[in-house]
Amino acid sequence: MIALVIALGHAAEPVFNDRGIVLAAPNIGPYAGGISAPTVVFDGKGYVMYFETPRAATTPDCADGFAIGRATSNNGRNWVLDAAEILGPAIDPDAMDRCGVSQPAVVFDGKVFHLFYSQSRTKRTSTATANRNGGIGYATSENGVDFSRVDDAVVPPASTAVGLASALILDGQFYLYYSQYPDLYVASGPIDLSTEWSLDGLVMDHDDQDWSATWLLSAAALCRQGGEVEIFVGGNSGAVRSIGRATSPDAYEFEFASDDPLTSPTLDIKNLKHWDVIAGKAVGQYMMWYAKDDLTGRKVIGMASTDRFGRPLSRVCSL
């Protein structure tokens, strides 16, 4: 049974201090359109970031195109871009991701990189002004570069936009938190894909918080060994974006530690587009990577963190 989020108390919330832009694409090459929607994992040696980048439409009946790229870092601040994209639109004209793959979410289980991504497919007309939603797809890789797609979408298309996911492996099961406009949902499934995924339902209602009165989006899910699941989730109200932090003892029933969203003296939260967060081993330590527009309107990646940050935790955990 899914229990909706409620707000409790006014516990101290983490304060993210902006560290500035840490990754911007050159004006030529595969990422010339900019980079956005970062997702970051620590693979035991360093940080690995996956992100979306716009590209030309694959066919005239696609309104636009998106691919997924990768960058690596030994400290989370100094990044090196891969020379080429790691995942692009499918060639199959009937594929759910025929027009684009975007909004990645990644989990590394110690051996395999599990990559979830939003899919877009062609419209039914030959003069598309927008692509059709294709649900959320899934691909795996042992080296983090060469990915193999799973044929079926783990979350199918819906009547409203589906995407902006974040994933965990919790007690041997995938938990995938995703936006289905205007609320936040969860799907779960076995890591060995031995049975179909379960679309478990609504976990956060946008109407329950004043700062998300229009919609919730862009969850960043993480967990602590033997502790709670956390989500940093975005909200919009009156065209103002905010980020709130919620926790759960069971991955389904979430509580906000405060009625109010996060604040920061240096981070301009209202202008962030997408983000991801990693927790440190000590309680209250976090690093965030976010997308924002630069002065030319291209999307770039910035970083923010709490004042101290230790070794990052995995997104694989147990309660």
Beta strands, then each sheet from edge to edge (+ up, - down):
strand 1: 6-7
strand 2: 17-23
strand 3: 36-42
strand 4: 47-55
strand 5: 65-73
strand 6: 79-81
strand 7: 100-108
strand 8: 113-121
strand 9: 132-141
strand 10: 148-149
strand 11: 162-170
strand 12: 173-180
strand 13: 183-190
strand 14: 198-204
strand 15: 215-223
strand 16: 229-237
strand 17: 240-248
strand 18: 255-256
strand 19: 275-279
strand 20: 286-293
strand 21: 299-305
strand 22: 316-317
sheet 1: 1+ 18+ 17- 16+ 15-
sheet 2: 2+ 21- 20+ 19-
sheet 3: 3+ 4- 5+ 6-
sheet 4: 7+ 8- 9+ 10-
sheet 5: 14+ 13- 12+ 11- 22-
end
